[in-house]
Amino acid sequence: MPDPAFRPAQPLPYGRQHITDADVAAVAEALRADFLTQGPRVAEFETQFAAYIGARYAVAVSNGTAALHLCALALGVGPGQRVITTPLTFAASANCVLYCGGEVHFADIDPATGLIDLQAVRALLGAHPKGYFQGLIPVDFAGLGADLEQARALADEFGLWIIEDACHAPGGFFVDSEGRERRCGSSQLADLAIFSFHPVKHIATGEGGMVTTNDERLYHRLLRLRTHGITRDEASFVNPGEGGWYMEMQELGYNYRISDINCALGLSQLSRAEAGLARRRELAVRYDDAFAALPGVDVLAPGRPGHAYHLYVVQVADRRGLYDFLKTRQIFAQVHYIPVHRMPYYERLGWRKGDFPQAEAYYARCLSLPLYPTLTDEEQDYVVACIREFLAG
Ligand SMILES: *Cc1c(COP(=O)(O)O)cnc(C)c1O
């Protein structure tokens, strides 16, 4: 039985990093090593992350947004290109298209999952001549794997590439039509997938991101774009080499590198990723059980296999009231997301309230509750008790 007198020792955010002594030691070791950046820990993190996710190649970058930008560049997004994504995501999933001069279009969500509604995508594709759209960016919202089998079929039919935004779902999967578990970000069905290592995500590096792919050509392009468009690979030189120092800038790239210091932390965190995921799922089951008996709280996709639980999302009628009430109890819930098309910048591009009614209805009622590996059972019981108290009015 929960202890009614329990009060958490610290405020409870919706998400937070878990840093151990081993993490600190790994970073200290990196600081004393020969390379602070462009050293062996970057490649090691890429290799181990690719193995964890089940992709052939991985390219570590400075953050998840840079990962998205590089993907859009590598796939040739530019003026006149049109890309479809979900309005229920972090702005970066859409912004990457605009960085490259392309056009963003949205398809509404499936309210049962918060994922992009592939029927709505099909309707949008069907309303234009073939070739009008070039790409699709599904997002594994909250940790639910998008159905990339269906997305791939649609993409093949209409000639689209796919970038899976898997920031919420390292270790997650969706179940395909033959009952197979398909790991999020494995890029078996997407062309490219991206991850973020911001501290609220499963694996923290401070700032950091990753692109995964099974496509060797895209992999080499991403490596070059990450470092100014410069290559030192002799086999790919355009001009004759002029000596050991020689390198070539072959296209306009960026400095989107990540440091060895960040990757030392990433490697240490990655070694605990499965344990963290298991704890998230355990906490999710505890929330599911508590809310199953609490009318007025709707849980998003409870018990769905493969859910990686970046977020634990509930929907309530008086979301604002609950948000404010929890704050007075030192519980800092969060809203994911204000739909991208409702942002003033996107409104200036022509999007309006009412354009994506499912995403807007979802936004009106959603709240992400505290969920992270170090959240204790007592703290979680306290969150549930506070919600119960609020609903009892
Ligand atoms: C966190 C996140 C990003 C951006 O990652 P950063 O590392 O913060 O740049 C992109 N998409 C989604 C869905 C995210 O959650």
The ligand as an SDF file (V2000), in Angstrom:
LIG
                    3D

 15 15  0  0  0  0  0  0  0  0999 V2000
   14.6610   15.3210  -28.9960 C   0  0  0  0  0  0  0  0  0  0  0  0
   14.0380   15.1980  -30.3230 C   0  0  0  0  0  0  0  0  0  0  0  0
   14.6250   15.7400  -31.4730 C   0  0  0  0  0  0  0  0  0  0  0  0
   15.8200   16.6290  -31.4690 C   0  0  0  0  0  0  0  0  0  0  0  0
   16.9250   16.1740  -30.7910 O   0  0  0  0  0  0  0  0  0  0  0  0
   18.0110   17.1990  -30.2020 P   0  0  0  0  0  0  0  0  0  0  0  0
   19.1400   16.3070  -29.8130 O   0  0  0  0  0  0  0  0  0  0  0  0
   17.3910   17.9040  -29.0540 O   0  0  0  0  0  0  0  0  0  0  0  0
   18.3990   18.1330  -31.3040 O   0  0  0  0  0  0  0  0  0  0  0  0
   14.0090   15.4870  -32.6930 C   0  0  0  0  0  0  0  0  0  0  0  0
   12.8710   14.7780  -32.7820 N   0  0  0  0  0  0  0  0  0  0  0  0
   12.2630   14.2800  -31.6910 C   0  0  0  0  0  0  0  0  0  0  0  0
   11.0080   13.4920  -31.8470 C   0  0  0  0  0  0  0  0  0  0  0  0
   12.8150   14.4810  -30.4300 C   0  0  0  0  0  0  0  0  0  0  0  0
   12.1860   14.0010  -29.3480 O   0  0  0  0  0  0  0  0  0  0  0  0
  1  2  1  0
  2  3  1  0
  2 14  2  0
  3  4  1  0
  3 10  2  0
  4  5  1  0
  5  6  1  0
  6  7  2  0
  6  8  1  0
  6  9  1  0
 10 11  1  0
 11 12  2  0
 12 13  1  0
 12 14  1  0
 14 15  1  0
M  END
$$$$
